[in-house]
Amino acid sequence: MPDYQHKDILGNDIKVGDSCVYPVHNILKIGFVSKLNPKMLDIKTGKGYFTRKYPFDVYVINDPKLSVYLLKNSK
């Protein structure tokens, strides 16, 4: 199985399991990278849905504050 290397909009490496933000129309959503494909990323949203985005459309956030936000605002 090939190992793909992708970089986000600021040049940070993207790995499976990273939390990220990505645009949907005119808002930003939070998700987790679930799979790296040759050209795109599979991102899992909070409700269990999957979406595909190009690597240059996402920004990887590995911050403990994001975990606290997700715990406080999850339903």
Rosetta silent file (secondary structure, phi, psi, omega in degrees, C-alpha in Angstrom):
SEQUENCE: MPDYQHKDILGNDIKVGDSCVYPVHNILKIGFVSKLNPKMLDIKTGKGYFTRKYPFDVYVINDPKLSVYLLKNSK
SCORE:     score description
SCORE:     0.000 S_00000001
   1 L     0.000  124.585 -177.520    0.000    0.000    0.000 S_00000001
   2 L   -70.285  150.861  179.023    1.592    3.311   -1.036 S_00000001
   3 L  -107.675  111.086 -176.476    2.235    5.991    1.535 S_00000001
   4 L   -89.010  144.092  176.985    1.105    9.400    0.262 S_00000001
   5 L  -111.997  120.164  177.409    2.627   12.672    1.448 S_00000001
   6 E  -126.407  152.619  177.043    0.341   15.707    1.526 S_00000001
   7 E  -125.435  144.864 -179.948    0.812   19.227    2.882 S_00000001
   8 L   -81.063 -168.607 -174.212   -1.878   21.650    4.048 S_00000001
   9 L   -63.589  -26.476  179.118   -2.299   25.277    3.011 S_00000001
  10 L  -101.826    4.033  176.989    0.644   26.413    5.191 S_00000001
  11 L    93.145    8.409  176.859    2.954   23.516    4.329 S_00000001
  12 L   -77.437  145.215  177.880    2.368   21.353    7.414 S_00000001
  13 E   -69.009  142.231  177.978    2.421   17.587    6.890 S_00000001
  14 E  -108.008  128.451  178.221   -0.975   15.872    6.912 S_00000001
  15 L  -124.738  160.161  176.176   -1.271   12.471    8.592 S_00000001
  16 L   -64.224  133.092  179.871   -4.200   10.149    9.211 S_00000001
  17 L    97.704   -9.478  178.613   -5.952   11.126   12.440 S_00000001
  18 L   -69.460  143.403  172.708   -5.035   14.826   12.315 S_00000001
  19 E   -87.067  145.024 -176.044   -7.768   17.313   13.142 S_00000001
  20 E  -150.316  162.453  170.769   -8.332   19.976   10.520 S_00000001
  21 E  -114.414  147.428 -178.082  -10.616   22.771    9.405 S_00000001
  22 E  -148.416  151.828 -178.364  -11.918   23.009    5.856 S_00000001
  23 E   -83.342  142.533  169.751  -14.298   25.321    3.969 S_00000001
  24 E  -133.572  108.501 -173.324  -17.841   24.401    3.003 S_00000001
  25 L    56.754 -104.807 -178.018  -19.401   27.211    0.979 S_00000001
  26 L  -119.953   23.062  176.816  -18.830   30.217    3.273 S_00000001
  27 E  -129.033  164.483  175.339  -18.206   28.522    6.646 S_00000001
  28 E  -106.422  137.103  177.298  -15.398   26.499    8.213 S_00000001
  29 E  -118.259  156.656  179.324  -16.028   22.987    9.511 S_00000001
  30 E  -106.109  136.565  177.719  -13.937   20.787   11.791 S_00000001
  31 E  -153.238 -178.234 -179.764  -13.069   17.224   10.860 S_00000001
  32 E  -126.455  136.030  179.627  -10.496   14.472   11.130 S_00000001
  33 E   -70.994  122.108 -178.402   -8.368   13.057    8.322 S_00000001
  34 E  -107.131  -24.208 -179.013   -9.386    9.426    7.890 S_00000001
  35 E  -156.957  143.052  174.736   -7.586    8.439    4.681 S_00000001
  36 E  -103.949  121.456  177.113   -4.930    9.782    2.327 S_00000001
  37 L  -104.978  171.558 -178.039   -5.650    9.237   -1.361 S_00000001
  38 L   -57.143  -39.724 -177.714   -3.324   10.050   -4.281 S_00000001
  39 L  -115.668  -26.077 -172.286   -4.888   13.482   -4.896 S_00000001
  40 L  -128.990  171.445  177.127   -7.433   14.097   -2.142 S_00000001
  41 E  -112.983  142.906  168.617   -8.100   13.527    1.558 S_00000001
  42 E   -94.194  123.614 -177.951  -11.043   11.718    3.110 S_00000001
  43 E  -117.580  129.746  178.395  -12.227   13.785    6.069 S_00000001
  44 E   -96.475  127.618  179.217  -14.644   12.472    8.674 S_00000001
  45 E   -86.476  176.419 -177.342  -16.966   15.051   10.179 S_00000001
  46 L   -65.372  -27.056 -176.931  -18.329   15.000   13.704 S_00000001
  47 L   -94.303    9.686  176.865  -21.606   13.323   12.716 S_00000001
  48 L    92.399    1.720  177.370  -19.944   10.405   10.951 S_00000001
  49 L   -82.330  156.863  176.583  -20.171   11.754    7.415 S_00000001
  50 E  -115.376  145.933  173.501  -17.225   11.722    5.031 S_00000001
  51 E  -137.959  159.561  177.553  -16.155   14.418    2.607 S_00000001
  52 E  -116.017  133.939  178.607  -13.253   14.730    0.193 S_00000001
  53 E  -136.942  152.161  172.593  -11.053   17.805    0.003 S_00000001
  54 L   -73.777  150.456 -178.132   -7.822   18.691   -1.730 S_00000001
  55 H   -59.730  -32.672 -178.443   -4.838   19.044    0.642 S_00000001
  56 H   -78.354   -0.605  176.177   -4.416   22.741   -0.156 S_00000001
  57 H   -98.217   -5.292 -177.554   -8.006   23.387    1.033 S_00000001
  58 L  -113.726  160.435  174.122   -7.451   22.201    4.609 S_00000001
  59 E  -129.749  121.902 -177.472   -5.541   23.528    7.597 S_00000001
  60 E   -80.170  128.871  177.595   -4.235   21.030   10.164 S_00000001
  61 L  -121.703  114.260  173.903   -4.844   21.982   13.794 S_00000001
  62 L  -117.434   76.924 -175.284   -3.137   19.927   16.483 S_00000001
  63 L  -129.442  134.791  178.479   -4.033   22.028   19.497 S_00000001
  64 H   -61.320  -23.782  179.309   -5.404   20.832   22.868 S_00000001
  65 H   -65.003  -30.506  178.394   -7.900   23.706   22.773 S_00000001
  66 H   -66.397  -39.494  177.752   -9.648   22.002   19.862 S_00000001
  67 H   -62.456  -41.823  178.429  -10.245   18.877   21.965 S_00000001
  68 H   -64.327  -41.936  178.118  -11.786   20.980   24.722 S_00000001
  69 H   -60.997  -45.362 -178.739  -14.006   22.751   22.175 S_00000001
  70 H   -65.439  -36.955  178.069  -15.194   19.469   20.693 S_00000001
  71 H   -68.255  -38.237 -178.260  -15.981   18.027   24.136 S_00000001
  72 H   -74.117  -33.118 -172.744  -17.937   21.114   25.179 S_00000001
  73 H  -107.547    9.588  177.888  -19.915   21.489   21.952 S_00000001
  74 L   -83.066  149.875 -177.753  -20.601   17.875   20.984 S_00000001
  75 L  -110.240    0.000    0.000  -24.180   16.619   21.154 S_00000001
